[in-house]
């Protein structure tokens, strides 16, 4: 039979064992953390809001300067109605995507993520009139930085879901004369939808994303600032039958620092609703568009997700 100090020693061992077991129940293992990270990455890769198709970049995909929109299958839309003569092609040949989990709460039910694309390639500019193929200037794109922020939540079944997402901000790193997008507004008729953006890093709930109806005509207004130069704005959209076609159209200038352009939602080839689509407002420095051989490439763009849906349609998952 155990006496005195023996009982105390046994009790200490039992209490220590209980504390260890209790601590094990609360401490997260590296395997659990890596498992949640893998689930988050899988969710981002599969979601229509954040997958590779949601890149929504401004890549023309060709090294042949065009005075009109250009798509991989040759789809073209006249683009000299607002700005001529101008021919250019932005050809991104390196696109390095990085997904960084910035923060994960203690319960592993909320996550804040930054998606970046490091872009490089060449900007082929030929604004000669009449067209002279020997007057094409090739301006290196050394490093354009593409950034989007995402907020996710996990339910009890350990299923992660994109809850909020920011617009995309794309800008030339070490720009020779920084371009600032002050605001982008979109007004839709006849639905009456109105959206205004003044920051590209604002996280928006799905229900706060621009939503348009199939019969809408959307008017986009852009306000900009640029140091030591002027700029011109271009609207990028994607026509969705396979393969996707990239449509680029110049805005109309309404003042020295403002631009405006319309597009109709039926042009976006939406066959079923609700549908996720992508658009970008792209500002290119006038020196890059019309300057001589020594001028540098310089640009700034905001990219937007928007949803085409009928009244009463849910937002897509």
URVENBEL-V250366 format. One line per field, one symbol per residue. phi: phi as a letter, one per 20 degrees, with the letter a starting at -180 (. if undefined). burial: I if it has 16 or more other C-alpha atoms within 10 Angstrom, else O. Layout:
phi = ???
burial = ???
This chain:
phi = .eclfffffffffffffffffffffeeeegfffffffffffffffdffecfffegledffmbddgcebfccfdnfccgcefcbbebcbbededcceecddefbcffeldcbdcddccedbrbdedbdfbfgcfedeeddfdfaeddccdcdccdefemdebfdcbefedcbfflgfbgddefaccccdcefnfcccccbedffdfgfefgccegefddddcccccbemadbcdcddbceegfffdedccffeedafcccbbdbdggfeledccfceccbbdddcfffffcfefefefbbbbddcebddbegnffffe
burial = OOOOOOOOOOOOOOOOOOOOOOOOOOOOOOOOOOOIIOOIIOIIIOIIIIOOOIIIIIIIOIIIIIIIIIIOOOOIOOIOOOOOOIIIIIIIOOIOOOIOOOOIOOOIIIIIIIIIIIIIIIIIIIIIOOOOOOOIIIIIIIIIIIIIIIIIIIOOOOOIIIIIIIIIIIIIOOOOIIIIIOIIIIIIOOIOOOOOIOIIIIIIOIOOIIIIIIOIIIIIIIIIIOOOOIIIIIIIIIIOOOOOIIIIIIIIIOOOIIIIIIIIIOOIOIOOIIOIIIIIIIIIIIIIIIIOOOIIIIIIIIIIIIIIIOOOOOIOO
